[in-house]
Amino acid sequence: MVRTRFAPSPTGYLHIGGARTALFSWAYARKHGGKVILRIEDTDLERSTEASVQVILDAMRWLGLDWDEGPFFQMQRLARYREVAEKLIAQGKAYRCWASKEDLDAMRERQRARGEKPRYDGRWRPERAKAAGLVPPADRAPVVRFRNPDGGDVGFHDLVKGAITVANAELDDLVLLRADGVPTYNFGVVVDDLDMNITHVIRGDDHVNNTPRQVNIFHALGAPIPEFAHVPMILGADGERLSKRHGAVSVMQYQEDGYLPEALVNYLARLGWSHGDEEMFTVGQFLQWFDLAHISRPAAQFNPEKLRWLNHRYLRQRADADLAKLVAPRIERAGGKLAGGPELLAVVALLKERSETLAVLAAEAMMFYAEPGVAREAVTAEVRPALAEVTAAFSALGEWRAEAIMGVIQAVIDKHKLKLPKLAMPLRMIVFGRTQTPNLGPMLALAGRKRVLDRLQAHLSA
């Protein structure tokens, strides 16, 4: 059975790159009837927080990326890492190292001075330590280092990048356990992937350089090696690594900004993976089409404008009743009063074509649920007589419909020989507090006769 995992570090929010990795891991498992394991790699004690864990879980739930097992926390598995480290020591595949930070810094300085690549020199390998007469200091706790093979190559077949081979001579003896017993990244993930029976590791290609080290640890443990698929990095339009200035904010910020989760999932799926020319597709279609063979090797580019365009298309397709439920709390948080205003369903239907996000839709809807400020400058001497006639005609209008309303406005501008904007703009300013709105007739009809007349009369008497 296929078993994938998503293993974020809770040192901040779930960002676009992490969400894309989670999506690909989730999709691969779901397509193959497998399991998704959620693992929290919380060994960065200074930066890991419970709040970050919650943000990650909230973001995954919002995106619809469920999991079958977990979340598991590495800090709750320290005894297991120690157990495996001791096993490797007993087999001569790992050893304790008492080198201090000062020792390591001096070692690397000498190597740089000789033009060599800075690396640990293996001085505490048991046979070397004995030959050099090194004695473990009583006042310092040791780390545990992996005894990397001295010769030969280590290789693996990446499902995206193809065959990758590295000479073991390029790898030094990495730390498995720190002095406080906390595992390093490369050791923790190997033990976890082994214990959790992970069959496919799908992650960003910034981890490619870690993989040969992990493969060697799997070999040392006599364990099967999972399949690896390193997906391309995501860059900004300028070719630089994605950052906040490119729009790479928390996934939950996109929720706050009014994006729909299905739009973000659709967009993330296209970052580094493709299927024909389809721009929009359902989650069901994505799961049917998704495979690792169509993940690209070059870096993907994040385009906020494309995401916004896609979100607009999804928003326009959403049922008005669904949008009304999503928009209502946004209006209330902004101080709008839904009670006494027009039906929100009708407002959403009128405004959604011009709203790219829920946030924009809510802000536009505030025209109907908040009192605009006084727009005295809208009632000029030139337009006052026309506004007065419109007000009187609105009061006498038999049926408050868009067509009838526009008939009144047209008759008045014809009589006063005005162009439509000369009267329409003041009407918009007085009733809605905006110089631009959708078609005025439907807007005034939806606002209601009482609101329109109250606003007009207040301004004409000012």
C-alpha positions in Angstrom: 0.0 0.0 0.0 1.2 3.5 -0.8 2.0 5.5 2.3 3.0 9.1 2.0 3.8 11.7 4.6 3.7 15.4 5.1 6.2 16.5 7.8 6.1 20.3 8.4 8.3 22.0 11.0 6.1 24.1 13.3 8.3 27.2 13.3 5.8 29.4 11.5 2.8 29.3 9.2 2.1 26.8 6.4 3.4 28.6 3.4 2.7 28.1 -0.3 5.6 25.7 -0.9 4.7 23.6 2.1 1.0 23.5 1.0 2.0 22.4 -2.5 4.1 19.6 -1.0 1.2 18.5 1.2 -1.1 18.6 -1.8 1.1 16.4 -4.0 1.7 13.9 -1.1 -2.0 13.8 -0.3 -3.0 13.4 -4.0 -0.6 10.6 -4.7 -1.8 8.6 -1.7 -5.5 9.2 -2.4 -5.1 8.3 -6.1 -3.5 5.0 -5.2 -5.9 4.1 -2.3 -3.1 4.7 0.2 -2.6 6.5 3.5 -1.4 9.9 4.4 0.6 10.3 7.6 1.0 13.7 9.2 4.2 14.2 11.2 5.2 17.3 13.1 9.0 17.8 13.1 9.2 19.9 16.2 12.9 19.4 17.1 13.8 23.0 16.7 13.1 23.8 20.3 13.7 27.5 20.1 11.3 28.2 17.2 8.7 25.4 17.4 5.4 26.6 18.9 2.0 25.1 19.6 0.4 28.0 17.9 2.3 27.1 14.7 1.1 23.5 14.9 -2.5 24.7 15.1 -2.0 27.1 12.2 -0.6 24.2 10.1 -3.6 21.9 11.1 -6.1 24.7 10.4 -4.6 25.4 7.0 -4.6 21.7 5.9 -8.2 21.3 7.0 -9.2 24.5 5.1 -7.6 23.2 2.0 -9.4 19.9 2.4 -6.1 17.9 2.9 -7.1 15.2 5.4 -4.8 12.6 6.9 -5.2 9.1 8.0 -2.6 8.8 10.8 -1.1 11.3 13.2 -0.2 14.0 13.8 2.9 12.4 15.3 5.4 14.6 17.1 9.1 13.9 17.0 9.7 15.3 20.5 7.5 12.5 21.8 9.7 9.9 20.2 13.1 10.7 21.7 13.4 7.3 23.3 13.0 5.6 19.9 15.8 7.7 18.3 18.1 6.8 21.2 17.3 3.2 20.8 18.2 3.2 17.1 21.3 5.2 17.7 22.5 2.7 20.3 21.8 -0.1 17.9 24.0 1.6 15.3 26.8 2.2 17.9 26.7 -1.5 18.9 27.1 -2.5 15.3 30.0 -0.2 14.7 28.0 2.0 12.3 27.9 5.0 14.6 30.0 6.4 17.5 30.1 9.0 20.2 32.0 12.2 19.4 33.1 14.7 22.1 34.5 17.4 19.7 33.6 20.8 21.0 32.3 23.7 19.0 35.7 25.3 19.3 37.4 22.1 18.1 35.1 22.0 15.1 35.6 25.7 14.2 39.4 25.4 14.4 39.2 22.2 12.3 37.2 24.0 9.5 39.5 27.1 9.6 42.5 24.9 8.9 40.7 23.1 6.1 39.7 26.4 4.5 43.3 27.6 4.8 44.4 24.5 2.8 41.7 25.1 0.2 39.7 22.1 1.3 36.0 21.7 1.8 35.1 22.2 5.5 34.0 19.0 7.0 34.3 16.8 10.1 37.5 14.8 10.0 36.3 11.7 11.9 38.7 12.2 14.7 36.4 10.5 17.3 36.0 7.4 15.2 37.0 4.8 17.8 40.1 3.5 16.1 41.3 7.1 15.3 40.6 8.4 18.8 42.5 5.5 20.3 45.4 6.0 18.0 45.5 9.7 18.8 45.2 9.1 22.5 41.9 11.1 22.8 40.2 10.8 26.2 36.5 11.6 26.5 36.1 14.7 28.7 34.1 14.2 31.8 32.5 17.7 31.6 31.0 17.4 28.1 28.1 15.2 26.8 28.9 13.6 23.4 26.9 13.7 20.2 26.3 10.5 18.2 27.8 10.5 14.7 27.0 8.2 11.8 30.0 6.3 10.4 29.5 7.2 6.7 31.0 4.6 4.3 34.5 5.7 3.3 34.4 4.5 -0.3 32.1 3.8 -3.2 29.0 5.7 -4.2 25.5 6.1 -2.8 22.7 6.5 -5.3 18.9 6.5 -5.7 16.4 6.9 -8.4 14.4 10.1 -8.0 10.9 9.8 -9.5 11.2 13.4 -10.8 14.9 14.0 -11.4 16.0 10.5 -12.4 19.2 8.7 -11.2 21.3 10.6 -8.7 24.7 9.3 -7.5 27.1 10.9 -5.0 30.5 9.7 -4.0 30.7 8.7 -0.3 34.0 10.6 -0.1 31.9 13.8 -0.4 30.0 13.0 2.7 31.3 13.3 6.2 30.1 11.6 9.5 26.9 13.5 10.2 25.5 14.0 13.7 22.6 11.6 14.4 21.8 12.7 18.0 22.8 16.0 19.5 24.2 16.1 23.0 20.8 16.7 24.5 19.4 13.5 22.8 17.4 15.4 20.1 17.8 13.9 16.7 19.1 15.9 13.7 16.8 16.2 10.7 18.5 13.5 8.6 18.3 10.9 11.4 14.8 11.7 12.6 13.2 11.4 9.2 14.9 8.1 8.5 13.7 6.5 11.8 10.2 8.0 11.3 9.9 7.0 7.7 11.0 3.5 8.7 8.7 3.2 11.7 5.7 4.6 9.8 6.3 2.4 6.7 6.5 5.3 4.4 6.7 4.1 0.8 7.0 7.5 -1.1 8.7 10.6 0.1 7.5 13.6 -1.9 9.2 16.8 -0.8 10.8 20.0 -2.2 14.1 19.6 -4.1 15.9 21.7 -1.5 16.1 18.3 0.2 17.9 16.5 -2.6 21.3 17.0 -1.0 20.1 15.3 2.2 18.8 12.2 0.5 22.2 10.4 -0.1 22.9 10.7 3.6 19.5 9.3 4.5 19.9 6.5 2.0 23.2 5.5 3.7 21.4 5.4 7.1 18.6 3.2 5.6 21.3 0.9 4.3 23.0 0.8 7.7 19.7 -0.2 9.4 19.1 -2.9 6.8 15.8 -1.2 5.9 14.0 -0.8 2.6 14.4 2.6 1.0 11.3 4.5 0.1 10.8 6.0 -3.3 11.9 9.7 -3.5 10.3 12.4 -5.5 11.8 15.9 -5.2 9.4 18.5 -6.6 10.7 21.8 -8.0 11.1 24.9 -6.0 8.6 27.8 -6.3 10.1 31.1 -7.4 8.6 34.6 -7.8 8.1 36.1 -11.2 11.6 37.7 -10.9 13.2 34.3 -10.6 14.1 34.8 -7.0 13.1 32.4 -4.1 9.5 33.0 -3.1 9.1 35.4 -0.3 6.5 37.7 1.3 7.1 40.3 -1.4 6.0 37.8 -4.0 2.8 37.1 -2.1 4.1 34.0 -0.3 2.2 34.5 2.9 0.5 32.1 5.2 -2.1 29.8 3.6 -4.5 31.1 6.2 -3.8 34.7 5.1 -5.3 33.7 1.7 -8.4 32.6 3.6 -8.5 35.9 5.4 -8.0 37.7 2.1 -11.1 36.0 0.7 -9.7 33.3 -1.5 -11.7 30.1 -1.9 -9.8 26.9 -0.9 -10.7 25.1 -4.1 -9.2 27.9 -6.1 -6.0 27.8 -4.1 -5.8 24.0 -4.4 -6.3 24.3 -8.2 -3.6 26.9 -8.5 -1.1 25.0 -6.3 -1.7 21.8 -8.4 -0.5 23.7 -11.5 2.8 24.8 -9.8 5.2 22.3 -11.2 2.6 19.8 -12.5 0.5 19.9 -15.6 -2.2 18.0 -17.5 -2.9 19.2 -20.9 -4.2 22.8 -21.1 -6.8 22.6 -18.4 -6.8 25.7 -16.2 -9.7 24.7 -14.0 -10.5 21.3 -12.7 -12.2 19.7 -9.7 -10.3 17.8 -7.0 -11.8 14.6 -8.4 -10.3 15.3 -11.8 -7.0 16.2 -10.2 -6.8 12.9 -8.3 -7.7 11.1 -11.5 -5.0 12.8 -13.5 -2.2 13.3 -11.0 1.0 11.4 -11.4 4.7 12.0 -10.6 5.7 11.6 -14.2 4.2 15.0 -15.2 6.0 17.0 -12.4 8.4 19.3 -14.1 12.1 19.6 -13.2 12.5 23.4 -13.6 11.3 25.7 -10.8 7.7 26.8 -10.9 6.8 30.5 -10.8 4.2 31.9 -8.5 1.9 34.5 -10.1 -0.5 36.3 -7.7 -2.5 37.8 -10.6 -3.1 34.3 -12.0 -4.3 33.1 -8.7 -6.6 36.1 -8.3 -8.0 35.5 -11.8 -8.6 31.8 -11.0 -10.3 32.7 -7.7 -12.6 35.0 -9.5 -13.7 32.2 -11.8 -14.4 29.9 -8.9 -16.2 32.6 -7.1 -18.5 33.3 -10.0 -19.3 29.6 -10.2 -20.2 29.3 -6.5 -23.9 29.2 -5.6 -25.2 32.6 -4.3 -26.4 31.0 -1.1 -22.9 29.6 -0.4 -21.3 33.0 -1.1 -23.9 34.7 1.2 -22.9 32.5 4.1 -19.2 33.2 3.5 -19.7 36.9 3.1 -22.1 37.6 6.0 -19.6 37.3 8.8 -17.1 39.6 6.9 -19.8 42.3 6.6 -20.7 42.0 10.3 -17.0 42.2 11.3 -16.7 45.4 9.2 -19.6 47.0 11.1 -22.3 46.4 8.5 -25.9 45.8 9.6 -27.5 43.0 7.7 -30.8 43.4 9.5 -33.1 45.9 7.7 -31.0 45.8 4.5 -31.8 43.9 1.3 -31.6 40.2 1.1 -27.9 39.3 1.0 -28.5 36.5 -1.5 -29.7 39.2 -4.0 -26.8 41.5 -3.2 -24.3 38.7 -3.8 -25.9 37.8 -7.1 -25.6 41.4 -8.3 -22.0 42.0 -7.2 -20.1 38.7 -7.6 -19.3 39.2 -11.3 -17.1 42.1 -10.4 -15.6 40.7 -7.2 -12.4 38.7 -7.4 -12.3 37.6 -3.8 -14.7 37.3 -0.9 -13.1 40.3 0.8 -13.8 42.4 -2.3 -17.4 41.0 -2.4 -17.9 41.9 1.3 -16.5 45.4 0.8 -18.8 46.0 -2.2 -21.8 44.6 -0.3 -21.2 47.2 2.5 -22.8 49.7 0.1 -26.1 48.2 1.2 -25.4 47.6 4.9 -23.5 50.7 6.1 -24.5 54.3 6.0 -22.3 56.3 3.6 -21.0 59.6 4.7 -22.6 62.8 3.7 -21.7 63.7 0.2 -22.7 67.4 0.0 -20.3 68.0 -2.9 -22.5 65.7 -5.0 -25.5 68.1 -4.9 -24.3 71.0 -7.0 -26.4 73.9 -8.1 -26.5 72.5 -11.6 -27.8 69.1 -10.6 -30.0 70.0 -7.6 -33.2 70.6 -9.7 -32.8 67.3 -11.5 -32.2 65.5 -8.2 -35.3 67.1 -6.7 -37.4 65.9 -9.7 -35.9 62.4 -9.5 -36.8 62.3 -5.8 -40.4 63.3 -6.4 -40.8 60.9 -9.3 -39.3 58.1 -7.2 -41.9 58.8 -4.5 -44.7 58.5 -7.0 -43.4 55.5 -8.8 -45.9 52.7 -8.8 -43.6 49.7 -8.9 -40.0 49.9 -7.6 -38.2 48.0 -10.3 -34.9 48.6 -12.1 -36.6 49.3 -15.5 -39.0 51.8 -14.0 -36.3 53.5 -12.0 -34.1 54.0 -15.0 -37.1 55.3 -16.9 -37.5 58.0 -14.3 -33.8 58.9 -14.5 -33.8 59.0 -18.3 -36.9 61.2 -18.4 -35.2 63.7 -16.1 -31.9 63.9 -17.9 -33.8 64.3 -21.2 -35.8 67.2 -19.7 -32.7 68.9 -18.3 -30.5 68.1 -21.3 -27.9 66.3 -19.1 -25.6 63.4 -19.9 -26.3 60.3 -17.8 -23.1 60.6 -15.7 -24.1 64.1 -14.6 -27.0 62.6 -12.7 -25.9 59.0 -12.1 -22.7 59.9 -10.3 -24.4 62.1 -7.7 -27.1 59.4 -7.2 -24.3 56.9 -6.6 -22.5 59.1 -4.1 -25.7 60.0 -2.2 -27.1 56.5 -1.9 -24.0 54.3 -1.9 -21.1 56.6 -1.0 -19.3 55.5 -4.2 -18.6 57.1 -7.6 -18.7 53.7 -9.3 -21.1 50.8 -8.9 -22.7 48.2 -11.1 -25.7 49.3 -13.2 -27.5 51.9 -11.3 -31.1 50.7 -11.9 -30.6 47.2 -10.3 -28.5 48.8 -7.5 -31.2 51.3 -6.6 -33.9 48.7 -6.9 -32.1 46.4 -4.5 -31.3 49.3 -2.1 -35.1 49.8 -1.6 -37.3 52.8 -2.1 -37.1 54.0 1.5 -33.3 54.0 1.7 -33.0 55.8 -1.6 -35.6 58.5 -0.7 -34.2 59.0 2.8 -30.7 59.6 1.4 -31.9 61.9 -1.4 -34.2 64.0 0.9 -31.4 64.3 3.6 -29.0 65.6 1.0 -31.4 68.0 -0.7 -32.4 69.5 2.6 -28.8 70.0 3.7 
